Amino acid sequence: MLAFAERNGVEPPYSSVDAAREAYHFADLQSFLDLYYRGTSVLQTEQDFADLCDAYFRRACDQGVVHAEIFFDPQAHIERGLAFETFFDGLWSAVSRSEERHGITSALIMCFLRDRGAAAAQTTLTSALPHAEKILGVGLDSSERGYPPALFEEVFERARIAGWRCVAHAGEEGPPAYIAEALDVLRVERIDHGIRCLEDPSLVERLREDRIPLTVCPLSNLKLRVVPSLREHPLGKMLEAGLLATCNSDDPAYFGGYAADNLREVSAALGLPGQTAVTLARNSFEAAFLPQAQKAAALARLEASVPVMSLE
């Protein structure tokens, strides 16, 4: 953040790295979003986005990631005057070379900011259509409160017609009913977070029977105070219920951990056995939007590594 600010002649949001880290204490999702949007002000050029994305891949590679489906939020940048191509071309330059540079296959999922409303989402989708072949899918993120999934039914239908996969944040701070609504109205294939599903036994049964993936992000849930502590995180109970839960990072620079960090810390807090790491890895490949041949190859590679896997 500070390096980009200096490079672009922008007033940095914080005076030092320590000052930035000190600010990363959040009362809830909205307090994080306020800080997140403040930080994006330093990103000005295509090269900034390319460098940022490539830095993520370097860290993810060190954590053992072999495939990443990365969310990006166009509206956060369009609203401050950047052209769609400025950030998208930068991100794409890193994504298109992630396997060559870092051994990670990757794809982009474009998210709509639900607090900006459905009309803004429609405008964003229109801007993205010329780049359709470079975008894997669409998602719905930002604050859930007051913005049920059904508000975005029409824009998700347009996205499906364009050939994009569909996912949505639901059941993080929002109620379990938002999960069902995302499945029934938006017809999503995957639920992001979804940890409040355990409050509705009938929903749990549906998620289990239909093998709906849930992308759980423990450190994010902790930092945003969705759970009071990792010892009380529902991931273990979700796995016990037979749900297709996965363990992921969510804005890792802000929430204190990348993929393996999330796995280690939640496993230690919950006392999960080592075999759970294998289960979560299998689940992640089952949940991924990969071609079947690539998915099978990844699972075969995973099975071959099982004797040496650990949470160390």
Legacy VTK file of the C-alpha trace (Angstrom):
# vtk DataFile Version 3.0
C-alpha trace
ASCII
DATASET POLYDATA
POINTS 312 float
0.000 0.000 0.000
2.749 2.437 0.985
4.889 1.484 -2.010
2.043 2.064 -4.469
1.236 5.401 -2.821
4.830 6.547 -3.226
5.040 5.280 -6.807
1.871 7.115 -7.807
2.366 10.300 -5.812
-0.747 9.592 -3.731
-1.180 10.557 -0.096
-0.785 7.230 1.765
-3.692 6.173 3.959
-1.223 5.471 6.795
2.160 6.865 7.775
3.841 3.481 8.241
3.367 -0.260 7.995
2.876 -0.431 11.759
0.174 2.244 11.599
-1.628 0.308 8.879
-1.492 -2.931 10.843
-2.734 -1.172 13.942
-5.801 -0.062 11.980
-6.644 -3.655 11.034
-8.954 -4.177 13.996
-12.554 -4.389 12.905
-15.829 -4.161 14.784
-17.796 -5.749 11.947
-17.852 -6.210 8.183
-18.707 -2.583 7.453
-15.762 -1.276 9.471
-13.494 -3.493 7.387
-15.066 -2.296 4.148
-14.505 1.336 5.107
-10.812 0.654 5.616
-10.582 -1.567 2.529
-11.982 1.126 0.234
-9.583 3.637 1.750
-6.677 1.354 0.893
-7.691 0.935 -2.743
-7.013 4.628 -3.371
-3.311 3.889 -3.926
-4.036 1.601 -6.901
-3.891 3.809 -9.983
-2.355 1.978 -12.957
-2.578 -1.312 -14.798
0.891 -2.159 -13.484
-0.279 -1.636 -9.898
-2.944 -4.293 -10.293
-0.557 -6.656 -12.058
2.016 -6.281 -9.275
-0.601 -6.686 -6.544
-2.008 -9.861 -8.082
1.430 -11.338 -8.719
2.394 -10.664 -5.096
-0.661 -12.649 -4.021
0.398 -15.592 -6.187
3.889 -15.581 -4.655
2.413 -15.810 -1.169
-0.164 -18.401 -2.194
2.541 -20.555 -3.767
4.499 -20.526 -0.507
1.301 -21.761 1.209
0.937 -24.776 -1.097
-1.914 -23.425 -3.221
-2.126 -25.047 -6.668
-5.392 -23.507 -7.930
-6.980 -20.157 -7.046
-10.311 -18.640 -8.041
-9.903 -14.980 -7.167
-12.632 -12.441 -6.510
-12.331 -8.880 -7.761
-14.674 -5.910 -7.260
-14.908 -3.580 -10.294
-17.169 -1.058 -8.579
-14.556 -0.217 -5.949
-12.344 1.107 -8.744
-14.864 2.385 -11.302
-16.410 4.639 -8.660
-13.073 6.415 -8.169
-12.620 7.059 -11.875
-10.613 4.103 -13.185
-11.548 2.514 -16.494
-12.572 -1.150 -16.345
-9.605 -2.060 -18.544
-7.096 -0.432 -16.179
-7.653 -2.858 -13.334
-8.900 -5.800 -15.348
-5.974 -5.905 -17.780
-3.576 -5.644 -14.857
-5.198 -8.519 -13.007
-5.428 -10.605 -16.153
-1.744 -10.174 -16.957
-0.911 -11.856 -13.634
-3.664 -14.483 -13.812
-2.752 -15.507 -17.352
0.839 -16.190 -16.251
0.232 -17.595 -12.771
0.863 -21.201 -13.801
4.039 -20.357 -15.691
5.424 -18.138 -12.929
4.139 -19.822 -9.775
2.732 -23.238 -10.664
-0.789 -22.070 -9.776
-3.703 -22.324 -12.175
-6.130 -19.486 -11.611
-9.293 -17.720 -12.714
-11.192 -14.521 -11.958
-14.659 -14.211 -10.430
-16.183 -10.743 -10.737
-18.249 -9.710 -7.725
-21.058 -7.191 -7.418
-21.087 -4.982 -4.332
-24.541 -5.633 -2.942
-24.641 -2.337 -1.029
-24.396 -0.480 -4.362
-27.679 -1.989 -5.531
-28.915 -3.947 -8.527
-28.775 -1.116 -11.074
-25.063 -0.576 -10.417
-24.509 -4.319 -10.736
-26.190 -4.274 -14.154
-23.906 -1.451 -15.298
-20.866 -3.353 -14.054
-21.889 -6.492 -15.899
-22.303 -4.527 -19.135
-18.769 -3.149 -18.742
-17.421 -6.660 -18.231
-19.124 -8.389 -21.170
-16.369 -7.515 -23.696
-14.008 -9.523 -21.455
-16.374 -12.448 -20.956
-13.947 -15.145 -22.075
-11.461 -14.084 -19.382
-13.958 -14.186 -16.503
-14.939 -17.489 -14.917
-17.973 -16.357 -12.991
-19.794 -13.723 -10.960
-20.354 -13.386 -7.253
-22.090 -11.170 -4.717
-20.142 -9.675 -1.822
-19.961 -6.713 0.572
-22.360 -6.190 3.467
-25.275 -8.652 3.577
-27.467 -6.724 5.982
-30.422 -5.225 4.175
-29.402 -6.612 0.773
-30.989 -10.037 0.251
-29.845 -12.060 -2.772
-33.214 -11.731 -4.537
-32.457 -8.064 -5.311
-29.912 -9.289 -7.861
-31.982 -11.934 -9.648
-31.980 -10.198 -13.041
-28.266 -9.458 -13.171
-27.419 -13.039 -12.226
-29.695 -14.288 -14.990
-27.816 -12.096 -17.475
-24.521 -13.466 -16.175
-25.726 -17.032 -16.611
-26.761 -16.284 -20.204
-23.230 -14.931 -20.771
-21.909 -18.336 -19.717
-20.530 -17.406 -16.305
-20.640 -19.582 -13.196
-22.527 -18.095 -10.246
-21.637 -17.867 -6.560
-22.729 -15.571 -3.720
-21.811 -14.565 -0.194
-24.627 -15.671 2.088
-25.064 -16.751 5.685
-21.979 -14.941 6.979
-23.545 -12.010 8.807
-26.854 -12.535 7.025
-29.422 -15.173 8.108
-29.647 -18.785 6.859
-32.603 -17.731 4.691
-30.162 -15.778 2.504
-28.391 -19.050 1.689
-31.631 -20.648 0.500
-32.512 -17.496 -1.423
-29.146 -17.480 -3.187
-29.709 -21.089 -4.233
-33.350 -20.710 -5.269
-33.420 -17.222 -6.790
-29.866 -16.591 -7.991
-29.335 -20.303 -8.727
-25.765 -20.188 -7.495
-23.548 -23.257 -7.562
-21.479 -22.374 -4.512
-22.075 -20.450 -1.283
-19.341 -18.211 0.073
-19.041 -18.436 3.864
-22.436 -19.981 4.707
-21.478 -20.645 8.312
-24.926 -19.753 9.691
-26.487 -22.677 7.844
-26.211 -24.736 11.040
-29.065 -22.679 12.502
-31.477 -24.356 10.067
-31.456 -28.187 10.144
-33.532 -28.480 6.977
-31.063 -26.244 5.141
-28.158 -28.349 6.400
-29.861 -31.447 5.030
-30.364 -29.764 1.666
-26.752 -28.587 1.462
-25.525 -32.058 2.374
-27.776 -33.910 -0.059
-27.057 -31.542 -2.963
-23.315 -31.314 -2.222
-23.386 -27.517 -2.302
-19.862 -26.208 -1.637
-19.346 -23.742 1.212
-16.190 -21.621 1.069
-15.427 -21.097 4.755
-12.874 -18.430 5.789
-12.077 -18.884 9.503
-9.690 -15.972 10.072
-12.037 -13.600 8.270
-14.911 -14.769 10.469
-12.777 -14.127 13.543
-11.505 -10.696 12.481
-14.994 -9.520 11.513
-16.405 -10.834 14.799
-18.792 -13.226 13.128
-17.460 -15.783 15.640
-16.162 -14.832 19.095
-13.111 -17.112 18.833
-11.677 -19.813 16.577
-12.466 -22.337 19.320
-16.134 -21.575 18.632
-15.865 -21.644 14.850
-18.466 -23.964 13.232
-16.143 -25.555 10.642
-15.739 -28.763 12.641
-19.500 -29.108 13.101
-20.053 -28.424 9.408
-17.731 -31.296 8.501
-19.382 -33.568 11.083
-22.724 -32.779 9.421
-21.343 -34.038 6.120
-21.252 -30.635 4.422
-18.941 -29.890 1.495
-17.027 -27.253 3.442
-13.678 -25.889 2.302
-11.058 -23.765 4.064
-10.005 -20.546 2.343
-8.371 -17.176 2.787
-10.423 -13.993 2.520
-8.595 -10.694 2.005
-5.553 -12.348 3.622
-3.478 -9.201 4.074
-6.267 -7.665 6.151
-7.426 -10.731 8.049
-4.055 -12.137 9.046
-3.598 -15.275 7.016
-3.445 -17.007 3.669
-4.894 -20.450 2.882
-2.535 -22.647 4.892
-2.575 -20.157 7.785
-6.356 -20.475 7.978
-6.132 -24.263 7.924
-3.442 -24.454 10.609
-5.034 -21.990 12.991
-8.589 -23.291 12.846
-7.399 -26.905 13.070
-5.334 -26.123 16.150
-8.147 -24.178 17.785
-10.742 -26.886 17.153
-8.408 -29.823 17.739
-9.168 -31.244 14.307
-7.280 -34.436 13.411
-4.629 -34.317 10.693
-6.883 -36.241 8.326
-9.187 -33.222 8.284
-6.627 -31.356 6.191
-6.934 -34.056 3.545
-10.738 -33.926 3.673
-10.759 -30.158 3.257
-8.310 -30.369 0.357
-10.474 -32.987 -1.364
-13.521 -30.824 -0.795
-11.779 -27.800 -2.311
-11.065 -29.631 -5.559
-14.602 -31.005 -5.700
-15.884 -27.443 -5.216
-13.537 -25.845 -7.754
-14.760 -24.759 -11.182
-12.144 -26.888 -12.925
-12.493 -29.096 -16.017
-13.024 -32.704 -14.949
-9.663 -33.869 -16.291
-7.797 -31.172 -14.356
-9.843 -31.907 -11.243
-9.081 -35.627 -11.463
-5.366 -34.924 -11.909
-5.348 -32.632 -8.880
-7.145 -35.211 -6.746
-4.701 -37.912 -7.854
-1.828 -35.636 -6.871
-3.486 -35.049 -3.516
-3.937 -38.767 -2.835
-0.276 -39.368 -3.661
0.710 -36.730 -1.101
-1.511 -37.979 1.733
1.218 -39.980 3.548
3.327 -36.827 3.966
0.603 -34.234 4.642
0.442 -32.583 8.034
-0.714 -29.380 9.673
2.811 -28.280 10.572
LINES 1 313
312 0 1 2 3 4 5 6 7 8 9 10 11 12 13 14 15 16 17 18 19 20 21 22 23 24 25 26 27 28 29 30 31 32 33 34 35 36 37 38 39 40 41 42 43 44 45 46 47 48 49 50 51 52 53 54 55 56 57 58 59 60 61 62 63 64 65 66 67 68 69 70 71 72 73 74 75 76 77 78 79 80 81 82 83 84 85 86 87 88 89 90 91 92 93 94 95 96 97 98 99 100 101 102 103 104 105 106 107 108 109 110 111 112 113 114 115 116 117 118 119 120 121 122 123 124 125 126 127 128 129 130 131 132 133 134 135 136 137 138 139 140 141 142 143 144 145 146 147 148 149 150 151 152 153 154 155 156 157 158 159 160 161 162 163 164 165 166 167 168 169 170 171 172 173 174 175 176 177 178 179 180 181 182 183 184 185 186 187 188 189 190 191 192 193 194 195 196 197 198 199 200 201 202 203 204 205 206 207 208 209 210 211 212 213 214 215 216 217 218 219 220 221 222 223 224 225 226 227 228 229 230 231 232 233 234 235 236 237 238 239 240 241 242 243 244 245 246 247 248 249 250 251 252 253 254 255 256 257 258 259 260 261 262 263 264 265 266 267 268 269 270 271 272 273 274 275 276 277 278 279 280 281 282 283 284 285 286 287 288 289 290 291 292 293 294 295 296 297 298 299 300 301 302 303 304 305 306 307 308 309 310 311
